[in-house]
Amino acid sequence: MSIMAKILVTGGAGYIGSILVPKLLEKGHEVTVIDNFMYRQGSLVDHLHNKNIEIVRGDARNKELIKKHIKNKDYIIPLACIVGAPACDRDPIGARSTNLDAVKMILELREPEQRIIFPNTNSGYGVGSKGIFCDENSFLNPISLYGRLKVEAEKTILEHGNAITLRLATVFGMSHRMRLDLLVNDFVNKALRDKGVLLFEAHFKRNFIHIRDVARAFLHCMENFEEMKGQAYNVGLSDTNISKMELCERIKKYVPDFVYVESEIGQDPDKRDYIVSNAKIEATNFKPEHSLDDGIVELIKGYQIIRHYDHTNFA
């Protein structure tokens, strides 16, 4: 995409946004970020010298605020979200108003020609069939409020048209607004700080993706929007549909004194268990550049800097 775009990113100072927004600025795009900074993050301060960024402190559910800043934008990227099943269960009203109602409001306010790229989650697949890859045509069976809201938001967005949705695998990697409550980030942190982890349902499988490849996927969608629009795409590492036990084995390669034990009693409240095909987006010539091992090494270095425990989605 050679013509520079004007982009509205809600939640643009969050875990994904603080990696994506600088990438958009590097490409020369004009970016307006709306964020309530509920985690007191300073994730975009290194980019405030850039004349192409505008920061708006506010709530993505504020209709007048969105109405003002959505004008004349070429792209809308709604990152503002209560992310994860535990966070949504603690505040179901806030989750619905942010994850679904605010998205519907954007659809109401935008002009038909304004393009939307929406981050969904592949947790909408819920519990898959053993040995069968979930693709974009697979039945969606979200088992959490978070998953149900994201699936409904995706359905509504695609029905309105001129949009792409990305069903993201479980994201990992360092960010300027770090999250320690994501599985890989959490397990590497526990390996370094606690030297061990107790696993519940250690055989449950998931797909994973590095945060910088997530940012690259958004840019890829912008560059290929006309060919990709109107559809959902899984975004993950095709060689990394692995279980929690296999993840621990991978981490132990880099943290040899890491001990992990499977519990014989108790259950994991997160019942997701599925393997995912990413062939559809790969067919558009998108390929991730960062492996799970790359991310583990990066996190080990990053945790030499981050030594406190307030980097979660718990305000």
N, C-alpha and C positions, 0 to 999 in steps of 0.2 A: 504494500500500500504506500504509494509515493506521496499522496496528498496528506498533509498533516491534519489530524482530526481533533475535534473538541470533544472531550470525554468527561462525563460525570461518574465519579466512583463514590458510592456510599460505603461507609465503613472502610475507607481507604487508608486508615492508619492502623489497621489490624494486622493479624498474622500474615495473611496473604497480601493485603493491600500495601504493606510497607516494603514488600519485594516487588510487586507489580507496578506500583506508581512510579518508582524510579526508572523502571524499564520503559514505561510509556514516555517519560520525560527524555530519556536517552534517544528515543526515536524522533523527538521533536514535537510530540503531541502537546496540546494544551489540556491540562488536567485540573478539574475542580474536585476537591475531596471534601465530603461531608462526613464528619465523625463526631461522636459525643465524647471521645477520649475517656471512656468510663474506666479504663485501666491505668489512667494517668501516664500513658506512654508518650515518649518524645520521639517516636519512630521516624518522622519525616523531617526533623530539624536540619539534617544535612543538605536538604534540597530546597530550603526556603529562599536561597539566593537565586534560584531559577525563576525567571520572569514568567514561565509558562505554568506555574503551579499556583492555585488559589486554595487556601485552607478555610473551611467554614466549620466553626464549632457549632454543632446542632444535632438534632434528632432526625434520623431518616424517616420517622413517622410523621413529621411535621409537614402538613400538606402545603402550607404557604411557603415554607422554606424550599421544598422540592419544586414546587411550581415556579419559583423564582429562578432556580439554578438549572432546571432542566431545559430551559429555553435555549435554542440554537445549538444544542449539543448533537453531535453526530452519533455518539455511542453512549450507552448507559450501562454501567457495570455495577449491579446491586450486590455488594459484598456485605453490607450491614446485616448482621444475623446473630441470633443467640445460637451458638454453635455447640453441638453435641447433645446426646441424650440426657446426661445428668443436669446440665445447665437448663435445658428446656423443661425438665420435670420439676425443677425448683421454682420456675416462674412460667407456668404454662400460658398465662395471659400475655405476659411480655413476649414470649416466644411466638405466639400466634400473631400478635400485632406487628412484630418486627419481621418475622420470617415469611409471613403470608400476606397480611393486610397491607403492609408497606409496599410489597411487590405489586399487588393489585392496584394500589394508588398510582404507582409509576406508570402502569399500563393505561390507567385512566387519563393521566396527564400528558403522556408523550404524544408526539405527532407520529402518524403512521410510518413516515420515512426514517424515524430515529431507530437505530439498531440497538438491540439488547444482547449482551452476552452474560449468561447467568450461571453461577456456580451451584450446581446441585451436588449431591453425594451419592456414591454408589451403594451406600447403606440402605437405599430403597429396595435393594434386592433381598434384604432380610436374611432368610435362610434358603440357600440354594440346594439343588439336588447334587448329591455326591458325584464328583467326577464330571459334572456338566458345567461348561462355562456359561456364565450369564452374559448375554450380549444385549444390545439396545432393544431387541424385540422380546426379551424375557419378561415374564410376569413380575410386576413390582409388588413386593410384599413387605412394606416397611413395618418394623416391629417396635418402633419408638415414636413418640410425639414428634421428635426432631425429624425423623425420616418421613413421617406422614405429611408434615407441613412442607418439607422441601419437594416431595413428590407432587403435592397439589399445586405448589407454586410453579414447578416446571410445566405441568399440564396446562395451566392457565396461560403461561407465557407462550408456549408453542401454539396454542389455539389462537392467540392474538397475532401471530406471525411476525416476520422480520426479526427473528431471534435465533440464537444458538444456545443450547444448554450443555454444560459440561458436567458429567457425573464423575466427580473426583474420587479417586481411591483415598485411603487414609494417608494424609499428608505428613511428611517428616522434613526435618532440616532446620537450620538456624534462620531466624528472622529478627528484624529490629524490634518487633513486638512479639517476643518469644512466647510459645505455649509449651508447657511441660506435661500437659494432660493428654497429648496425643500419644498413641501406643509406642511407636519407635522412640520418640523423644523421651517418653516416660521411662521406658525400659533401659535406655542408655544411661539416663540420669540415676536410676536405681542401681545399675551395675557399678557406677562410679562412686555413688554416695553411700549406699547401703550394702553393697557387695552381693546383693541377692534379691530374688523375687519369688513369691509364691504364686504359682499359676493355677487358675481355675479354667477347666475346659481347654486344656493346652492344645488340643487338636483342632480347635476352631480356626478356620482359614480366612485370610483377608488379602486384599490387594493394596499396594502402597505406591506412593509417588512423591518425588522430591518437590519442595516448594518452588524451586526455581524453574522446574519443568512445568509446574502449574502456571506460573507467570508466562512462560514461553507458549503455553497452549492458548492463553488469551490473545497474545500477539498473533499467533498462527490463525486464529479465528478471524481477527481483523483483516489480515492479509488475504484471506480466502473466503470472505464472508458470503459472497454471492453463490459460490459453489457449495457452501456448507449450511446455509441458513435453513431454518425450518426443521432442524433435527437435533437429537441428543447424541452425545458422544461420551463413551467411557474414556477416562484419562488415567492410566496407571502403567506400572512396569509389568510387561507381559511375562517376564521371567521371575516375578516376585509375587505369586499367589502362594503365600506360605502361612503356616500356623504360628501360634505364639511360641510353641516349643522350638520350631525352626528359626524363628526370629532370635530367640535367646542363644541358640547355637551359633548364629552368625555374629552376635555381639561378643560372645566369649572368645572368638578369634582375636579380638582387639583388646579385650579386658579379661585376661586369663584367670583371674581370681574370682570372676563372677560365678555365683552359684544360683541355680534355678531348680525349683522342686515343684512337681505337680501335686496338688492337693487331692487327697482321696475323698474328701468331703467338701461340701459347699459348692456354690455355683457362681458363675460370672453373670451379673445382671445384664451385661451386653451379650445378647444371644446371636449376634450376626455370625454367619458361617457360610461363605460362598467363595467361588473363584470366578474371575472376570476376564472376558475377552476385550482387548483394546484394539482389535484388528480394524475396526471401522475408522478410527481417527488415524491409525497408522497408514491406512490406504490413501489418506490425503497428504501423505509425506510428512507427517509429524512423528518424530521419534524422540523419546526422552534422552537426555544427555547425562543424567546423574543416576548412578546405581544406588542400591540400598547400602552397599559397602562404603561408597563415597559419603553418604549421609551419616553413617555411623562414625567414620573418622572425623568428619566435620563437627558432629555433635560433641565428641570427646574433646576436641580443641575448644569448642564454644563453652563447654561447661567449666573450663578453667577461668572463664570470665564471669559466667552466671553462677552464683553460689547460693542464691536465696530461692525461696519456694513460692513466690507470689506471681509467678509467670504461668497462670492458668486462665481458664475462662470463668473463674469464680471472682466476682467483683469484691 
